[in-house]
């Protein structure tokens, strides 16, 4: 890690991922020995919580399904209340490779949010047809709001620094796609800096994708609504984190 004083928390939102969540937690702990890892069990009806606990994660159980946004908001509040100033989101299906976490966190030296981008030169991940067109259009819109070129605004693999943690503990959207697109718009309009780093995605280790190519029209429509909602929200000012004062020095 570029800054050993950072108190990192890895948050894994999980819904009925008993077949993969244990491997995900094990991979996180192998890549980052000693890192704090929280699995937010988003109302699972299977053994997700038990498997995650056995793998060594702290498990927060929600009484019913809130969606990824609601699960992540729980994770941000846990981070805020337990003194973690950096949060990395890792999905429970195994697609996000924890080996890239240090690179995302390193990017926080120059940004408040660093996206693990699937279309930035690493790996062979591809979204095709209408869904890919929708993702490109969303990337253009969010890039314009953020005033920074971004190629993968729907990626859930992200590192978020102190300002983002404080903001998202209060405002992280719970609507579908709000946890990606809307959250980035909220962050940009609150003055947070957003960047990306190339990552290589893996195949899902279990389960089925949440949406396929045939749902691209609905995907785009709902994502557009998420962006509109974010643009209509009042701007939230986020104070810069306090800087340490060297011993004997002055601020």
C-alpha positions in Angstrom: 0.0 0.0 0.0 1.3 3.5 -0.8 0.2 4.8 2.6 0.6 2.5 5.5 -1.6 4.7 7.7 -4.7 4.0 5.6 -7.2 1.9 7.4 -8.6 -0.2 4.6 -11.9 -2.1 4.7 -13.0 -4.5 2.0 -16.7 -4.7 1.7 -18.4 -7.6 -0.1 -22.1 -7.3 -0.8 -23.6 -10.8 -1.1 -27.0 -12.3 -2.0 -27.2 -16.1 -2.1 -23.5 -16.5 -2.9 -22.7 -19.5 -0.7 -20.9 -21.3 -3.6 -18.4 -18.4 -4.2 -18.2 -16.1 -1.2 -15.9 -18.3 0.8 -13.3 -18.4 -2.0 -13.7 -14.6 -2.5 -13.0 -13.9 1.2 -10.0 -16.4 1.1 -8.6 -14.7 -2.0 -8.9 -11.2 -0.3 -7.1 -12.4 2.8 -4.4 -14.1 0.7 -3.8 -10.9 -1.4 -3.9 -8.6 1.6 -3.0 -10.4 4.8 -4.6 -8.9 7.9 -7.0 -6.7 5.9 -10.4 -6.1 7.5 -13.1 -7.8 5.4 -16.9 -7.3 5.9 -19.4 -9.4 4.0 -22.9 -7.7 4.0 -25.4 -10.6 3.7 -28.2 -8.9 1.8 -31.1 -11.0 3.0 -29.7 -14.3 1.7 -31.8 -17.5 2.0 -28.9 -19.8 1.7 -25.7 -20.4 3.8 -23.9 -17.2 2.6 -23.4 -15.8 6.1 -22.1 -19.1 7.5 -19.7 -19.7 4.7 -18.3 -16.1 4.9 -17.9 -16.3 8.6 -16.0 -19.6 8.3 -13.7 -18.0 5.7 -12.8 -15.3 8.2 -15.0 -12.4 7.3 -17.0 -10.2 9.6 -20.6 -10.7 8.5 -23.4 -8.0 8.7 -26.8 -9.6 8.1 -29.6 -7.5 6.6 -33.1 -8.8 7.5 -34.3 -8.6 3.9 -32.9 -7.9 0.5 -32.0 -4.2 -0.1 -29.9 -4.6 -3.2 -26.3 -3.8 -3.8 -26.7 -0.1 -3.0 -28.4 -0.8 0.4 -25.7 -3.4 1.2 -22.9 -1.0 0.4 -24.5 1.8 2.4 -24.4 -0.5 5.3 -20.7 -1.2 4.6 -19.9 2.5 4.4 -21.6 3.2 7.7 -19.7 0.3 9.3 -16.5 1.8 7.9 -17.3 5.2 9.3 -18.3 3.9 12.7 -15.2 1.7 13.0 -12.5 4.1 11.9 -11.9 2.8 8.3 -11.1 5.7 5.9 -10.7 3.6 2.8 -13.3 1.2 1.4 -12.9 -1.2 -1.5 -15.9 -2.9 -3.0 -15.5 -6.5 -4.1 -18.3 -8.5 -5.6 -19.1 -11.9 -4.0 -19.3 -13.8 -7.4 -15.6 -14.0 -7.8 -15.2 -11.7 -10.9 -13.2 -9.1 -9.1 -9.5 -10.2 -8.6 -8.3 -8.9 -5.2 -4.7 -8.8 -6.5 -5.7 -5.5 -8.1 -6.8 -3.9 -4.9 -3.3 -2.3 -4.1 -3.4 -0.6 -7.5 -6.8 0.8 -7.0 -5.9 2.1 -3.5 -2.6 3.6 -4.9 -4.8 5.7 -7.2 -6.4 7.3 -4.2 -3.3 9.4 -3.9 -4.7 11.5 -6.7 -8.4 10.8 -6.6 -11.3 10.2 -4.1 -12.7 7.3 -6.1 -10.8 4.9 -8.3 -12.8 2.5 -10.6 -11.4 -0.8 -11.6 -12.1 -0.5 -15.4 -12.8 -3.5 -17.5 -12.3 -1.7 -20.8 -9.0 0.0 -20.2 -6.5 -2.4 -21.8 -6.3 -5.4 -19.5 -7.9 -8.8 -20.1 -10.5 -9.8 -22.7 -13.7 -8.9 -20.9 -16.3 -7.8 -23.5 -19.9 -6.6 -23.4 -21.5 -6.9 -26.8 -24.4 -5.5 -28.7 -27.0 -3.1 -27.2 -25.7 -3.5 -23.7 -22.2 -2.4 -24.7 -23.7 0.6 -26.5 -25.6 1.5 -23.4 -22.4 1.3 -21.3 -20.6 3.5 -23.7 -23.3 6.2 -23.6 -23.4 6.1 -19.8 -19.6 6.5 -19.7 -19.9 9.6 -21.9 -22.5 11.1 -19.6 -20.7 10.4 -16.4 -17.4 11.5 -17.9 -18.9 14.8 -18.7 -20.2 15.3 -15.2 -17.0 14.2 -13.6 -14.9 16.2 -16.1 -12.6 13.2 -16.5 -12.6 10.5 -19.2 -14.0 7.2 -17.8 -14.6 4.1 -19.8 -16.4 1.8 -17.3 -18.8 3.6 -15.0 -20.9 0.5 -14.3 -18.0 -1.4 -12.7 -18.6 -2.4 -9.1 -14.9 -2.9 -8.4 -13.9 0.5 -6.8 -11.7 2.0 -4.1 -13.0 5.0 -2.2 -11.0 7.3 0.0 -11.9 9.3 3.2 -14.1 11.9 1.5 -16.0 9.3 -0.5 -16.5 7.2 2.6 -18.0 10.1 4.6 -20.2 11.1 1.7 -21.5 7.6 0.9 -22.2 6.7 4.5 -24.9 9.4 4.3 -26.0 9.4 0.6 -25.2 6.2 -1.1 -28.1 5.4 -3.4 -29.9 2.1 -3.0 -31.7 1.9 -6.3 -30.7 -0.6 -9.0 -27.7 0.9 -10.9 -27.7 3.7 -8.3 -24.7 1.9 -6.6 -22.6 2.5 -9.8 -23.8 5.3 -12.1 -25.8 7.4 -9.7 -23.2 7.2 -7.0 -20.5 8.5 -9.3 -22.7 11.4 -10.4 -23.4 12.2 -6.7 -19.7 12.1 -6.0 -18.7 14.3 -8.9 -21.3 16.9 -8.1 -20.0 16.9 -4.5 -16.6 17.8 -5.7 -14.9 14.4 -5.5 -12.3 13.4 -8.0 -12.9 10.2 -9.9 -10.3 8.2 -11.8 -9.9 4.7 -13.1 -7.2 2.0 -13.3 -7.3 -1.0 -15.7 -8.1 -4.3 -14.1 -8.7 -7.8 -15.5 -12.0 -9.4 -14.6 -12.5 -13.2 -14.0 -15.4 -15.4 -14.8 -18.2 -15.8 -12.2 -17.4 -18.7 -9.9 -21.1 -19.5 -9.4 -24.6 -18.4 -10.1 -26.0 -16.4 -13.0 -25.5 -12.8 -14.2 -28.0 -10.4 -12.9 -28.9 -9.2 -16.4 -28.2 -10.4 -20.0 -28.1 -8.8 -23.4 -31.8 -9.1 -24.0 -32.4 -6.6 -21.1 -30.2 -3.9 -22.6 -33.1 -1.5 -23.2 -34.4 -1.7 -19.7 -30.8 -1.4 -18.4 -30.3 1.8 -20.3 -33.6 3.3 -19.3 -33.1 2.6 -15.6 -29.5 3.8 -15.8 -30.7 7.0 -17.4 -33.3 7.5 -14.6 -30.5 6.9 -12.0 -28.4 9.6 -13.6 -31.4 12.0 -13.7 -32.1 11.4 -10.1 -28.5 12.0 -9.2 -28.5 15.3 -11.1 -31.7 16.4 -9.3 -30.3 15.7 -5.9 -29.0 18.7 -3.9 -25.2 18.9 -4.0 -23.5 17.7 -0.8 -20.4 19.5 0.4 -17.7 17.2 1.7 -15.0 18.6 3.9 -11.4 17.7 3.1 -9.8 15.3 5.6 -7.6 16.9 8.2 -3.9 16.7 7.5 -1.5 15.5 10.1 0.8 18.2 11.4 4.5 17.1 11.7 5.9 17.2 15.2 7.1 20.7 16.0 5.6 22.0 12.7 2.8 24.3 11.9 -0.4 23.9 9.9 
